[in-house]
Amino acid sequence: MDETSTDGKLNKAQPRIMLVEDDEAIRETICELLASEGIEIIAVAGGNECLNQLSAGFRGLILMDVMMPGMDGWTTIREMKNAGLLEGNIISMLTSMEVPDQRMEGLQEIIIDYILKPFEPSAFIASVKKYLLLLDQTAGHK
């Protein structure tokens, strides 16, 4: 349910996961995979849409693709940091690169994990559930 209140802020019933992925087939696959587990997700195609959702109040788990046209994942995270939009969010990177990206310099403390594509569905779901538990624990300590 992608409902927003009249002031444009996301309601509490909003999904707590945002997928930032430019590949439509991967977006659809991940959305279907998580939906089969009863997990709601917002899926956006790029960094600008991610920043818009964050500005509108999204807080939660962000699954961020590294390589995207225009604003890549690293640039999106730097923009999030510059705009003060990191608080209340945890980020896991989605990547097909097995070697850490040099552009992550200075962002290691922000990223909780990397998920390599292609991924095994049950392992992916287990990781997402682990991240949501971490998100709940982090929110409970503030």
OpenMM code with the backbone's topology and positions (N, CA, C; nanometers):
from openmm import Vec3, app, unit

residues = "MET ASP GLU THR SER THR ASP GLY LYS LEU ASN LYS ALA GLN PRO ARG ILE MET LEU VAL GLU ASP ASP GLU ALA ILE ARG GLU THR ILE CYS GLU LEU LEU ALA SER GLU GLY ILE GLU ILE ILE ALA VAL ALA GLY GLY ASN GLU CYS LEU ASN GLN LEU SER ALA GLY PHE ARG GLY LEU ILE LEU MET ASP VAL MET MET PRO GLY MET ASP GLY TRP THR THR ILE ARG GLU MET LYS ASN ALA GLY LEU LEU GLU GLY ASN ILE ILE SER MET LEU THR SER MET GLU VAL PRO ASP GLN ARG MET GLU GLY LEU GLN GLU ILE ILE ILE ASP TYR ILE LEU LYS PRO PHE GLU PRO SER ALA PHE ILE ALA SER VAL LYS LYS TYR LEU LEU LEU LEU ASP GLN THR ALA GLY HIS LYS".split()
positions = [
    Vec3(0.0832, -0.1185, 0.0000),
    Vec3(0.0000, 0.0000, 0.0000),
    Vec3(0.0875, 0.1246, 0.0000),
    Vec3(0.0840, 0.1964, -0.1056),
    Vec3(0.1631, 0.3176, -0.1139),
    Vec3(0.0749, 0.4379, -0.0832),
    Vec3(0.0284, 0.4491, 0.0390),
    Vec3(-0.0586, 0.5590, 0.0781),
    Vec3(0.0223, 0.6706, 0.1405),
    Vec3(-0.0168, 0.7920, 0.1048),
    Vec3(0.0432, 0.9080, 0.1683),
    Vec3(-0.0668, 0.9892, 0.2321),
    Vec3(-0.0341, 1.0593, 0.3385),
    Vec3(-0.1320, 1.1445, 0.4039),
    Vec3(-0.1488, 1.2719, 0.3229),
    Vec3(-0.2437, 1.3555, 0.3641),
    Vec3(-0.2721, 1.4774, 0.2896),
    Vec3(-0.1543, 1.5736, 0.2867),
    Vec3(-0.0654, 1.5649, 0.3837),
    Vec3(0.0505, 1.6551, 0.3839),
    Vec3(0.1688, 1.5969, 0.3049),
    Vec3(0.1475, 1.4833, 0.2377),
    Vec3(0.2523, 1.4251, 0.1549),
    Vec3(0.3480, 1.3340, 0.2298),
    Vec3(0.3345, 1.3235, 0.3614),
    Vec3(0.4223, 1.2367, 0.4412),
    Vec3(0.3724, 1.0935, 0.4335),
    Vec3(0.4639, 1.0011, 0.4406),
    Vec3(0.4258, 0.8606, 0.4376),
    Vec3(0.3590, 0.8212, 0.5683),
    Vec3(0.2522, 0.7423, 0.5578),
    Vec3(0.1820, 0.6940, 0.6763),
    Vec3(0.2586, 0.5787, 0.7399),
    Vec3(0.2279, 0.5500, 0.8673),
    Vec3(0.2930, 0.4400, 0.9388),
    Vec3(0.2710, 0.3071, 0.8664),
    Vec3(0.1589, 0.2929, 0.7939),
    Vec3(0.1285, 0.1678, 0.7251),
    Vec3(0.2164, 0.1479, 0.6015),
    Vec3(0.2982, 0.2456, 0.5719),
    Vec3(0.3841, 0.2369, 0.4547),
    Vec3(0.4820, 0.1212, 0.4654),
    Vec3(0.5204, 0.0678, 0.3509),
    Vec3(0.6260, -0.0338, 0.3515),
    Vec3(0.7530, 0.0222, 0.4144),
    Vec3(0.8292, -0.0669, 0.4768),
    Vec3(0.9530, -0.0257, 0.5428),
    Vec3(1.0753, -0.0603, 0.4590),
    Vec3(1.0522, -0.0998, 0.3334),
    Vec3(1.1623, -0.1326, 0.2435),
    Vec3(1.1468, -0.0514, 0.1158),
    Vec3(1.2580, 0.0082, 0.0729),
    Vec3(1.2611, 0.0739, -0.0565),
    Vec3(1.3690, 0.0069, -0.1407),
    Vec3(1.3301, -0.0360, -0.2582),
    Vec3(1.4229, -0.0924, -0.3549),
    Vec3(1.4560, 0.0162, -0.4566),
    Vec3(1.5850, 0.0431, -0.4738),
    Vec3(1.6312, 0.1403, -0.5731),
    Vec3(1.7083, 0.0595, -0.6775),
    Vec3(1.6449, 0.0344, -0.7912),
    Vec3(1.6990, -0.0569, -0.8931),
    Vec3(1.6513, -0.0114, -1.0299),
    Vec3(1.7445, 0.0119, -1.1232),
    Vec3(1.7070, 0.0603, -1.2553),
    Vec3(1.6543, -0.0498, -1.3467),
    Vec3(1.6888, -0.1747, -1.3217),
    Vec3(1.6464, -0.2855, -1.4076),
    Vec3(1.5043, -0.3288, -1.3695),
    Vec3(1.4109, -0.3066, -1.4627),
    Vec3(1.2705, -0.3353, -1.4349),
    Vec3(1.2457, -0.4822, -1.4000),
    Vec3(1.3114, -0.5736, -1.4691),
    Vec3(1.2930, -0.7164, -1.4414),
    Vec3(1.3388, -0.7511, -1.3000),
    Vec3(1.4508, -0.6950, -1.2569),
    Vec3(1.4990, -0.7202, -1.1206),
    Vec3(1.4036, -0.6576, -1.0188),
    Vec3(1.3558, -0.5349, -1.0458),
    Vec3(1.2582, -0.4713, -0.9551),
    Vec3(1.1355, -0.5597, -0.9377),
    Vec3(1.0813, -0.6072, -1.0496),
    Vec3(0.9609, -0.6908, -1.0438),
    Vec3(0.9876, -0.8206, -0.9691),
    Vec3(1.1010, -0.8837, -0.9961),
    Vec3(1.1350, -1.0100, -0.9301),
    Vec3(1.1456, -0.9917, -0.7789),
    Vec3(1.2167, -0.8879, -0.7365),
    Vec3(1.2338, -0.8645, -0.5927),
    Vec3(1.1002, -0.8304, -0.5280),
    Vec3(1.0185, -0.7489, -0.5930),
    Vec3(0.8867, -0.7149, -0.5371),
    Vec3(0.8001, -0.8393, -0.5213),
    Vec3(0.7989, -0.9255, -0.6238),
    Vec3(0.7200, -1.0484, -0.6169),
    Vec3(0.7736, -1.1421, -0.5091),
    Vec3(0.9035, -1.1527, -0.5004),
    Vec3(0.9666, -1.2395, -0.4013),
    Vec3(0.9290, -1.1962, -0.2596),
    Vec3(0.9390, -1.0670, -0.2317),
    Vec3(0.9063, -1.0181, -0.0977),
    Vec3(0.7559, -1.0213, -0.0723),
    Vec3(0.6754, -0.9937, -0.1742),
    Vec3(0.5301, -1.0005, -0.1589),
    Vec3(0.4862, -1.1418, -0.1208),
    Vec3(0.5547, -1.2428, -0.1748),
    Vec3(0.5208, -1.3816, -0.1423),
    Vec3(0.5457, -1.4125, 0.0050),
    Vec3(0.6260, -1.3284, 0.0711),
    Vec3(0.6547, -1.3428, 0.2141),
    Vec3(0.5705, -1.2452, 0.2982),
    Vec3(0.4813, -1.1723, 0.2318),
    Vec3(0.3981, -1.0749, 0.3023),
    Vec3(0.4728, -0.9468, 0.3368),
    Vec3(0.5829, -0.9212, 0.2681),
    Vec3(0.6639, -0.8022, 0.2931),
    Vec3(0.6342, -0.6988, 0.1855),
    Vec3(0.5882, -0.5816, 0.2272),
    Vec3(0.5586, -0.4748, 0.1325),
    Vec3(0.6840, -0.3943, 0.1035),
    Vec3(0.6888, -0.3410, -0.0191),
    Vec3(0.8079, -0.2715, -0.0645),
    Vec3(0.7691, -0.1586, -0.1587),
    Vec3(0.8440, -0.0513, -0.1537),
    Vec3(0.8337, 0.0562, -0.2521),
    Vec3(0.9492, 0.0342, -0.3478),
    Vec3(0.9233, 0.0345, -0.4771),
    Vec3(1.0293, 0.0163, -0.5755),
    Vec3(1.0406, 0.1410, -0.6616),
    Vec3(1.1617, 0.1941, -0.6709),
    Vec3(1.1886, 0.3106, -0.7548),
    Vec3(1.3025, 0.2778, -0.8505),
    Vec3(1.3071, 0.3515, -0.9621),
    Vec3(1.4009, 0.3185, -1.0681),
    Vec3(1.5356, 0.3888, -1.0579),
    Vec3(1.5500, 0.4844, -0.9651),
    Vec3(1.6772, 0.5543, -0.9597),
    Vec3(1.6941, 0.6415, -0.8372),
    Vec3(1.8105, 0.7054, -0.8321),
    Vec3(1.8483, 0.7857, -0.7169),
    Vec3(1.7572, 0.9046, -0.6904),
    Vec3(1.7152, 0.9741, -0.7956),
    Vec3(1.6278, 1.0899, -0.7738),
    Vec3(1.4955, 1.0492, -0.7100),
    Vec3(1.4377, 0.9379, -0.7577),
    Vec3(1.3125, 0.8896, -0.6986),
    Vec3(1.3332, 0.8472, -0.5538),
    Vec3(1.4482, 0.7888, -0.5237),
    Vec3(1.4820, 0.7511, -0.3863),
    Vec3(1.4847, 0.8753, -0.2978),
    Vec3(1.5536, 0.9784, -0.3426),
    Vec3(1.5618, 1.1026, -0.2644),
    Vec3(1.4238, 1.1648, -0.2450),
    Vec3(1.3387, 1.1567, -0.3464),
    Vec3(1.2018, 1.2084, -0.3340),
    Vec3(1.1241, 1.1335, -0.2266),
    Vec3(1.1362, 1.0003, -0.2248),
    Vec3(1.0666, 0.9193, -0.1236),
    Vec3(1.1184, 0.9527, 0.0164),
    Vec3(1.2491, 0.9705, 0.0285),
    Vec3(1.3088, 1.0052, 0.1582),
    Vec3(1.2621, 1.1432, 0.2032),
    Vec3(1.2571, 1.2371, 0.1118),
    Vec3(1.2108, 1.3722, 0.1451),
    Vec3(1.0640, 1.3716, 0.1870),
    Vec3(0.9870, 1.2770, 0.1308),
    Vec3(0.8453, 1.2644, 0.1663),
    Vec3(0.8259, 1.1909, 0.2984),
    Vec3(0.9350, 1.1400, 0.3577),
    Vec3(0.9251, 1.0793, 0.4894),
    Vec3(0.9573, 0.9325, 0.5002),
    Vec3(0.9936, 0.8669, 0.3894),
    Vec3(1.0260, 0.7245, 0.3996),
    Vec3(1.1415, 0.7045, 0.4974),
    Vec3(1.1268, 0.6054, 0.5842),
    Vec3(1.2345, 0.5615, 0.6720),
    Vec3(1.2266, 0.4097, 0.6795),
    Vec3(1.3403, 0.3445, 0.6655),
    Vec3(1.3413, 0.1992, 0.6718),
    Vec3(1.4646, 0.1421, 0.6074),
    Vec3(1.4483, 0.0250, 0.5490),
    Vec3(1.5549, -0.0471, 0.4819),
    Vec3(1.5593, -0.0045, 0.3356),
    Vec3(1.6770, 0.0324, 0.2887),
    Vec3(1.6947, 0.0690, 0.1487),
    Vec3(1.7868, -0.0340, 0.0844),
    Vec3(1.7362, -0.0990, -0.0195),
    Vec3(1.8150, -0.1927, -0.0988),
    Vec3(1.8581, -0.1145, -0.2225),
    Vec3(1.9844, -0.0751, -0.2270),
    Vec3(2.0342, 0.0193, -0.3268),
    Vec3(2.1228, -0.0492, -0.4310),
    Vec3(2.0809, -0.0412, -0.5568),
    Vec3(2.1654, -0.0894, -0.6657),
    Vec3(2.2875, 0.0011, -0.6750),
    Vec3(2.4021, -0.0571, -0.7046),
    Vec3(2.5248, 0.0217, -0.7174),
    Vec3(2.5299, 0.0897, -0.8539),
    Vec3(2.5158, 0.0111, -0.9597),
    Vec3(2.5324, 0.0651, -1.0948),
    Vec3(2.3971, 0.1008, -1.1553),
    Vec3(2.3717, 0.2317, -1.1651),
    Vec3(2.2498, 0.2827, -1.2272),
    Vec3(2.2894, 0.3993, -1.3163),
    Vec3(2.2168, 0.4181, -1.4252),
    Vec3(2.2461, 0.5338, -1.5108),
    Vec3(2.2105, 0.6633, -1.4380),
    Vec3(2.2735, 0.7709, -1.4759),
    Vec3(2.2470, 0.8979, -1.4090),
    Vec3(2.3131, 0.8989, -1.2731),
    Vec3(2.2329, 0.8925, -1.1684),
    Vec3(2.2832, 0.8948, -1.0311),
    Vec3(2.3024, 0.7504, -0.9834),
    Vec3(2.4279, 0.7065, -0.9700),
    Vec3(2.4525, 0.5692, -0.9235),
    Vec3(2.4247, 0.5583, -0.7731),
    Vec3(2.4363, 0.4375, -0.7213),
    Vec3(2.4061, 0.4145, -0.5801),
    Vec3(2.4932, 0.4961, -0.4859),
    Vec3(2.6234, 0.5064, -0.5170),
    Vec3(2.7140, 0.5807, -0.4295),
    Vec3(2.6799, 0.7291, -0.4276),
    Vec3(2.6491, 0.7849, -0.5441),
    Vec3(2.6120, 0.9260, -0.5519),
    Vec3(2.4813, 0.9494, -0.4766),
    Vec3(2.3882, 0.8563, -0.4895),
    Vec3(2.2600, 0.8688, -0.4182),
    Vec3(2.2836, 0.8719, -0.2676),
    Vec3(2.3698, 0.7848, -0.2180),
    Vec3(2.3976, 0.7817, -0.0739),
    Vec3(2.4662, 0.9107, -0.0298),
    Vec3(2.5583, 0.9608, -0.1103),
    Vec3(2.6229, 1.0885, -0.0750),
    Vec3(2.5198, 1.2019, -0.0711),
    Vec3(2.4260, 1.2005, -0.1652),
    Vec3(2.3192, 1.3014, -0.1660),
    Vec3(2.2304, 1.2869, -0.0424),
    Vec3(2.2009, 1.1628, -0.0042),
    Vec3(2.1231, 1.1376, 0.1175),
    Vec3(2.1957, 1.1970, 0.2379),
    Vec3(2.3260, 1.1711, 0.2447),
    Vec3(2.4077, 1.2191, 0.3566),
    Vec3(2.4092, 1.3717, 0.3593),
    Vec3(2.4320, 1.4341, 0.2438),
    Vec3(2.4357, 1.5805, 0.2353),
    Vec3(2.3030, 1.6456, 0.2713),
    Vec3(2.1923, 1.5762, 0.2406),
    Vec3(2.0593, 1.6306, 0.2674),
    Vec3(2.0077, 1.5934, 0.4068),
    Vec3(2.0879, 1.5206, 0.4847),
    Vec3(2.0449, 1.4804, 0.6180),
    Vec3(1.9346, 1.3758, 0.6168),
    Vec3(1.9348, 1.2882, 0.5169),
    Vec3(1.8285, 1.1883, 0.5016),
    Vec3(1.8716, 1.0471, 0.5393),
    Vec3(1.9828, 1.0334, 0.6111),
    Vec3(2.0287, 0.8999, 0.6503),
    Vec3(1.9607, 0.8476, 0.7764),
    Vec3(1.9287, 0.9358, 0.8692),
    Vec3(1.8748, 0.8933, 0.9978),
    Vec3(1.7449, 0.8143, 0.9792),
    Vec3(1.7377, 0.7027, 1.0500),
    Vec3(1.6192, 0.6174, 1.0445),
    Vec3(1.6227, 0.5175, 0.9309),
    Vec3(1.7309, 0.5162, 0.8554),
    Vec3(1.7436, 0.4241, 0.7423),
    Vec3(1.8665, 0.3357, 0.7592),
    Vec3(1.8559, 0.2137, 0.7066),
    Vec3(1.9725, 0.1292, 0.6912),
    Vec3(1.9810, 0.0912, 0.5442),
    Vec3(2.1025, 0.0742, 0.4953),
    Vec3(2.1229, 0.0535, 0.3515),
    Vec3(2.2036, -0.0729, 0.3278),
    Vec3(2.1546, -0.1542, 0.2346),
    Vec3(2.2301, -0.2673, 0.1835),
    Vec3(2.2435, -0.2469, 0.0332),
    Vec3(2.3628, -0.2681, -0.0166),
    Vec3(2.3893, -0.2483, -0.1590),
    Vec3(2.3604, -0.3760, -0.2368),
    Vec3(2.3003, -0.3593, -0.3544),
    Vec3(2.2797, -0.4682, -0.4493),
    Vec3(2.3820, -0.4499, -0.5602),
    Vec3(2.4622, -0.5512, -0.5849),
    Vec3(2.5677, -0.5354, -0.6835),
    Vec3(2.5997, -0.6667, -0.7518),
    Vec3(2.6462, -0.6565, -0.8742),
    Vec3(2.6954, -0.7748, -0.9448),
    Vec3(2.8477, -0.7798, -0.9395),
    Vec3(2.9085, -0.6799, -0.8753),
    Vec3(3.0545, -0.6743, -0.8641),
    Vec3(3.0999, -0.7479, -0.7384),
    Vec3(3.1940, -0.8397, -0.7544),
    Vec3(3.2434, -0.9141, -0.6387),
    Vec3(3.3555, -0.8415, -0.5661),
    Vec3(3.4155, -0.7438, -0.6323),
    Vec3(3.5231, -0.6660, -0.5719),
    Vec3(3.4621, -0.5356, -0.5209),
    Vec3(3.4896, -0.4960, -0.3975),
    Vec3(3.4328, -0.3712, -0.3456),
    Vec3(3.4639, -0.2532, -0.4377),
    Vec3(3.3658, -0.1702, -0.4541),
    Vec3(3.3749, -0.0538, -0.5413),
    Vec3(3.4573, 0.0562, -0.4747),
    Vec3(3.5510, 0.1137, -0.5468),
    Vec3(3.6363, 0.2192, -0.4920),
    Vec3(3.5565, 0.3441, -0.4557),
    Vec3(3.4394, 0.3622, -0.5184),
    Vec3(3.3595, 0.4812, -0.4910),
    Vec3(3.2944, 0.4778, -0.3533),
    Vec3(3.3034, 0.3634, -0.2838),
    Vec3(3.2445, 0.3533, -0.1513),
    Vec3(3.3287, 0.4239, -0.0454),
    Vec3(3.4445, 0.4747, -0.0855),
    Vec3(3.5367, 0.5404, 0.0073),
    Vec3(3.4614, 0.6396, 0.0964),
    Vec3(3.4736, 0.6200, 0.2268),
    Vec3(3.4093, 0.7089, 0.3228),
    Vec3(3.2638, 0.6754, 0.3524),
    Vec3(3.2094, 0.5735, 0.2877),
    Vec3(3.0686, 0.5386, 0.3097),
    Vec3(3.0518, 0.4023, 0.3771),
    Vec3(3.1628, 0.3362, 0.4111),
    Vec3(3.1561, 0.2025, 0.4679),
    Vec3(3.0688, 0.1967, 0.5933),
    Vec3(3.0743, 0.3000, 0.6770),
    Vec3(2.9979, 0.2975, 0.8019),
    Vec3(2.8472, 0.3097, 0.7789),
    Vec3(2.8077, 0.3501, 0.6598),
    Vec3(2.6659, 0.3683, 0.6290),
    Vec3(2.6043, 0.2393, 0.5752),
    Vec3(2.6843, 0.1577, 0.5066),
    Vec3(2.6355, 0.0366, 0.4404),
    Vec3(2.6426, -0.0813, 0.5374),
    Vec3(2.5296, -0.1513, 0.5555),
    Vec3(2.5319, -0.2654, 0.6472),
    Vec3(2.5739, -0.3951, 0.5798),
    Vec3(2.5552, -0.4040, 0.4465),
    Vec3(2.5835, -0.5310, 0.3803),
    Vec3(2.5814, -0.5113, 0.2295),
    Vec3(2.6269, -0.6141, 0.1599),
    Vec3(2.6201, -0.6216, 0.0145),
    Vec3(2.5462, -0.7490, -0.0208),
    Vec3(2.4560, -0.7402, -0.1161),
    Vec3(2.3896, -0.8580, -0.1699),
    Vec3(2.4365, -0.8700, -0.3139),
    Vec3(2.5016, -0.9828, -0.3444),
    Vec3(2.5516, -1.0048, -0.4799),
    Vec3(2.4400, -1.0558, -0.5702),
    Vec3(2.4300, -0.9969, -0.6899),
    Vec3(2.3362, -1.0429, -0.7922),
    Vec3(2.4136, -1.1318, -0.8889),
    Vec3(2.3571, -1.2417, -0.9344),
    Vec3(2.2268, -1.2928, -0.8954),
    Vec3(2.2327, -1.3556, -0.7558),
    Vec3(2.1212, -1.3538, -0.6878),
    Vec3(2.1160, -1.4071, -0.5518),
    Vec3(2.0219, -1.5265, -0.5468),
    Vec3(2.0403, -1.6065, -0.4445),
    Vec3(1.9525, -1.7211, -0.4204),
    Vec3(1.8315, -1.6673, -0.3416),
    Vec3(1.7079, -1.6908, -0.3894),
    Vec3(1.5907, -1.6291, -0.3278),
    Vec3(1.5762, -1.6486, -0.1764),
    Vec3(1.5959, -1.7704, -0.1267),
    Vec3(1.5762, -1.7913, 0.0169),
    Vec3(1.6818, -1.7172, 0.0987),
    Vec3(1.8040, -1.7101, 0.0492),
    Vec3(1.9098, -1.6359, 0.1184),
    Vec3(1.8788, -1.4858, 0.1154),
    Vec3(1.8267, -1.4365, 0.0047),
    Vec3(1.7888, -1.2960, -0.0074),
    Vec3(1.6801, -1.2616, 0.0943),
    Vec3(1.5765, -1.3445, 0.1009),
    Vec3(1.4668, -1.3198, 0.1958),
    Vec3(1.5186, -1.3239, 0.3390),
    Vec3(1.6043, -1.4190, 0.3704),
    Vec3(1.6616, -1.4272, 0.5058),
    Vec3(1.7400, -1.3006, 0.5380),
    Vec3(1.8161, -1.2500, 0.4422),
    Vec3(1.8925, -1.1265, 0.4644),
    Vec3(1.7989, -1.0089, 0.4898),
    Vec3(1.6950, -0.9965, 0.4089),
    Vec3(1.6002, -0.8855, 0.4257),
    Vec3(1.5335, -0.8922, 0.5625),
    Vec3(1.4945, -1.0113, 0.6048),
    Vec3(1.4324, -1.0257, 0.7369),
    Vec3(1.5301, -0.9888, 0.8480),
    Vec3(1.6561, -1.0247, 0.8307),
    Vec3(1.7607, -0.9891, 0.9279),
    Vec3(1.7755, -0.8364, 0.9332),
    Vec3(1.7755, -0.7719, 0.8175),
    Vec3(1.7877, -0.6257, 0.8134),
    Vec3(1.6682, -0.5582, 0.8809),
    Vec3(1.5473, -0.6122, 0.8593),
    Vec3(1.4288, -0.5536, 0.9221),
    Vec3(1.4345, -0.5677, 1.0741),
    Vec3(1.4865, -0.6802, 1.1214),
    Vec3(1.5044, -0.6992, 1.2651),
    Vec3(1.6049, -0.5969, 1.3187),
    Vec3(1.7139, -0.5776, 1.2481),
    Vec3(1.8134, -0.4772, 1.2861),
    Vec3(1.7511, -0.3373, 1.2875),
    Vec3(1.6685, -0.3085, 1.1879),
    Vec3(1.6003, -0.1796, 1.1815),
    Vec3(1.5119, -0.1600, 1.3047),
    Vec3(1.4390, -0.2639, 1.3436),
    Vec3(1.3534, -0.2563, 1.4631),
    Vec3(1.4365, -0.2355, 1.5890),
    Vec3(1.5480, -0.3058, 1.5987),
    Vec3(1.6344, -0.2917, 1.7161),
    Vec3(1.6951, -0.1527, 1.7223),
    Vec3(1.7375, -0.0997, 1.6089),
    Vec3(1.7958, 0.0325, 1.6022),
    Vec3(1.6923, 0.1381, 1.6407),
    Vec3(1.5705, 0.1250, 1.5905),
    Vec3(1.4659, 0.2212, 1.6218),
    Vec3(1.4277, 0.2147, 1.7691),
    Vec3(1.4376, 0.0966, 1.8285),
    Vec3(1.4028, 0.0800, 1.9683),
    Vec3(1.5028, 0.1425, 2.0640),
    Vec3(1.6244, 0.1706, 2.0172),
    Vec3(1.7284, 0.2275, 2.1020),
    Vec3(1.7406, 0.3787, 2.0924),
    Vec3(1.6489, 0.4402, 2.0178),
    Vec3(1.6578, 0.5866, 2.0009),
    Vec3(1.5632, 0.6573, 2.0918),
] * unit.nanometer
topology = app.Topology()
chain = topology.addChain("A")
for resn in residues:
    res = topology.addResidue(resn, chain)
    for name in ("N", "CA", "C"):
        topology.addAtom(name, app.Element.getBySymbol(name[0]), res)
